[in-house]
């Protein structure tokens, strides 16, 4: 399974990340025990990309790619 998410460089877009990850967990039937840990790590990485990488410039984008193989 491969998925991609593109968001604007705005912290309010982090909710889209939660929805994206939730859909992945559902579709791949992943263990929900790890959801919050993974969401925390991804949220930190995306926040850093928005704040430090893109300097909160909402004209820039952040790309998240997911690949899952059993």
C-alpha positions in Angstrom: 0.0 0.0 0.0 1.3 3.4 -0.9 -0.2 6.7 0.1 0.8 10.4 -0.2 -0.4 13.6 1.6 0.5 17.1 0.6 -0.4 19.9 3.0 0.2 23.7 3.1 2.9 24.9 5.6 0.4 25.8 8.3 0.2 24.2 11.7 -3.6 24.0 11.4 -3.0 21.3 8.7 -1.8 18.9 11.3 -5.3 17.6 11.6 -5.1 16.4 8.0 -2.1 14.3 9.1 -4.2 12.6 11.9 -6.9 11.8 9.3 -4.4 10.5 6.8 -2.7 8.3 9.4 -6.1 7.1 10.7 -7.1 6.0 7.2 -3.8 4.1 6.8 -4.3 2.3 10.0 -7.8 1.3 9.0 -6.9 0.2 5.5 -3.8 -1.7 6.5 -5.4 -3.2 9.6 -2.5 -2.0 11.7 -2.4 -2.4 15.5 -4.0 0.7 17.1 -1.7 0.4 20.1 1.0 2.2 18.1 -1.2 5.0 16.6 -0.5 7.7 19.1 3.2 7.1 19.1 3.5 7.2 15.4 1.2 10.3 15.2 3.4 12.1 17.8 6.6 11.4 15.8 5.0 12.4 12.5 3.5 15.5 14.0 6.8 16.6 15.4 8.5 16.0 12.0 5.9 17.8 10.0 5.8 20.7 12.6 9.5 21.1 12.3 9.2 21.1 8.5 6.6 23.8 8.6 8.3 26.0 11.2 12.0 25.5 10.6 12.2 24.3 7.0 9.5 26.3 5.3 9.5 29.3 7.8 5.7 29.2 8.1 5.4 30.2 4.5 1.9 28.9 3.6 2.8 29.1 -0.2 5.2 26.2 0.4 4.0 22.6 0.8 5.0 19.6 3.0 4.9 16.1 1.4 4.3 13.0 3.4 4.7 9.6 1.8 3.7 6.2 3.2 4.7 2.8 1.9 3.6 -0.4 3.6 4.5 -3.9 2.6 3.8 -7.1 4.5 
